[in-house]
Amino acid sequence: MCPETAIAMKWHANERPNDGNLRHPADGEAWKDFDSLHPDFARESRNVRLGLSSDGFNPFRTMSISHSTWPVVLMNYNLSPWICMMPEYIMLSMIIPGPSSPGNDIDVYLQPLIAELKELWEVGIETYDADTNQTFQMRAALLWTISDFPALAMLSGWSTKSRLACPVCNYDTCSQYLKHSHKMCYLGHRRFLPPDHPFRKDKRSFDGKEEHRPAPTSLSGVKVFEELLEFNNVFGKGKKKRLRNNKSPWKKRSIFFELPYWVHNKLRHNLDVMHIEKNICDSLIGTFLEIDGKSKDHVNSRYDLQEIGIRKELQPREDDNGTLSLAQACFSMSPEEKSLFCTVIKNAKLPKGCASNISDRVHVKEMKISGYKSHDAHFIMHYLLQVAVRKSLPKNVSLTLIWLGDFFRAICSKVVMRRDLEKMQSEIAEITCELERIFLPTFFDIMPHLPIHLVNEIKLGGPTHLRWMYSIERNLCKLKAFVRNRSCPEASIAEGFLAEECLTFCSRYLHDGVKTRFSRYQTEDDECPQDLSPIFPKIGHPIGGRDSSGKTQNSGVTLLATTDSFASARDQNPIDGEVIYYGAIQDIIEIDCWGCFSVVLFRCDWYHNEIDDYGLTRVYFNKLCSTDDSFVLASQVYQVFYVADPIDEDVYYARKKVPIDLYDLEEGNCPNIEDTFWREPNDDIGSSSGLLDVDVRWSREDVPVDIVDIPSYAQCSQDTNIETSEEEEDENAFDDTDWDWMKPDDYKKDILNF
């Protein structure tokens, strides 16, 4: 009904840049394959492509009550990437009431929605187009679902627990049960390496065996449909859904297979990067700081090494006095190193609006980080972890973690170069194998395994930021605010949502003279940005320790300039080359030319910088660059922020940050750094040559060993050689809500029962 919206609904067909890079789901193989299979649907660009997401939340917030309400929302992928995931364009299709999670029975609640989707596909609905003043038959199709890992099991029907937890590796999932930790671990990532990779023949660094298996292949929709054709779905909380002797990983035949086209969709259920990052960050921080209930290095994990027969340096050593000595692993930190690690994150000043005040979550004296949110973990993994481990861990461990952070920053880019996908896939395969060489098997629950599949999902579905839970979670927080009637929270949510939709419609479409702005990136007609607030929301005082009052920093900038360079002092033939400068804004000057146009200039201080052995950019705030002109155009620079070195004074690490609401689709976010857009400038860490040649030392001799008492349950388990059944393994497998291993008292209780 709105002409602007009608035009925006055809953005994917009429305005999307078509240069082969991935900016939108329409650039992915799944969308293109769908068009080739259904040409009649694809011929009409106004037909709607949808994504579905569902997640549970407690509408009572901080009240002490167990309640789980599940909204089901739809995303409209016809729109441009800067508005399709905004709350006002996310459609609340239904609310599944609490007080408990629907679990496997979610298909019962989804039946009305599936019936409407079938009608929209087969028949469509007569719709008026305000742009062309015509009526047409609009159809709709569901491309995929987006959810966290437990909800993926509910929507897809594949059990995300026990031995076959990975829905992509499916029946070829490589898993092992850890008897002492009572957990499943998922290793064997050498299968994803090239056949001639040296890791495949490296017995000592891994499990004592060579690896010659090929990478697993995912199940197509056709194979899944044929396998579940005779599957008998059983719903109802009071009924037993599966027999205990049923070894099938399938819990049901998903209701989405009732959609005629679903069986041919290439990407049906997305892995959520938000929860993957958060869980990996939790495991890393909990292990480094030895946080109770979060660390993956404990007595049970060392006995698992003894059970498997690997890494004798780290296996527990018992003496005649009943004590147990545990060597410190290569990823262990001394108290001083833990303090440095916490100090880096505590003192980091972040750009405004990028994350919450993470420093409030860091307790340096207690050497503990707790209470941070998912987006905080996202920011830590991308920008802060690399600096924090720089002087807290051995070099081979630090390099791998820096490499891991670079990878996550790469897959979260708003524009992904298609030529880089193969390189990114080979990198994450080597990164995961490096993690296997460093950490204990207990570290590898299902979450550290899932990044191996994320590059392929980008190839199929387009950029990650259009297929993750951040937008959905923010929408859930908004729904919580609608709850006014505690006795009927679902009705309050529905009433509040409808009221806000009505107000949004009235203010946007019915008010005279109001025009919707759909684009946030600079067009060819704009000589300079008209609104600098997305790029530099607040210009503070100079950085570098001279302003200790503010909690954010927004004046860091970087510039790529072409300048003359000499090979040596005697060189008489300068060569033009590109040089990267780092600086801080001191003044902002706007030159207004009689109201016809204006030019914004930044006066900056520029500092000396270098690339260190870890591939990080070190900026020296006590060394100014000599320059004849300190002014630059606002359109020439990109935002960075600086993280202080915990030891060296006036030394900072530059971290490049693209503003959340900036979509520079024509230039791909960072046009000056095309070849290494997922790393820091001139970063050589992407090359694995420096890591492959390092012989891993699993223990640290410079950190004292831990002396503990020999657990009685460990002695008993060695004597009795307890076997664990398949049912028990399934019950103790990965659960997104339970990250704790069983406590020693629980082992004693189990052994007594045995």
Protein Blocks (a to p, Z undefined) as FASTA:
>chain_A
ZZklmmmmmmmmmmmccehpafbfklpmklmmmmmmmmmlmmpmmbccdddddddddfkl
maccdddddddddddfkbcfklmmgmklpccfbdcddfbdfkjmlmmmmmmmmmmmmmmm
mnopadddfklopacddddddfbdcddfklmmmmnopacehjllplklmmmoccdddfkl
opacdehklmmpcfklmklmmmklmnopacfbdcdddddfklmmmmmmmpccdedjkbcf
bdfklcbfbfbdcfklmpmklmmpmblbccdfklmmmmmmmmmmmmmnopghkacbdfkl
mmmmmmnopakllpccddfkopacddddfkbccfklmmmmmmmmmmpccdehkaccfklm
pcfklopaehiafklmmmmmmmmmmmmmmmmccfklmmmmmmmmmmmmmmmpfbdcfklm
mmmmmmmmmmmmmmmmmmcfklmcfklmmmmmmmmmmmmnopfklmcfklmmmmmmmmmm
mpmblmlmmlmmmmmmmmmmmmmmmmmmmpghiacdfbfcdcfklmbdfblklmmmbacd
dehhlamkbmbdckbccddddddddfblklcbdcddddddddddfbdcdddeehlaccdd
dddddddddddfkopacddfkbccddfblcdcfklpccddddddfkbghiacddddddfk
lccfknoopamlmmlmmbcehiaklpmklmmmpccdfbdfkbccddddddfklmmmmmno
pacdfklmmmmmccfkbcbdcdfklmmmmmmmZZ
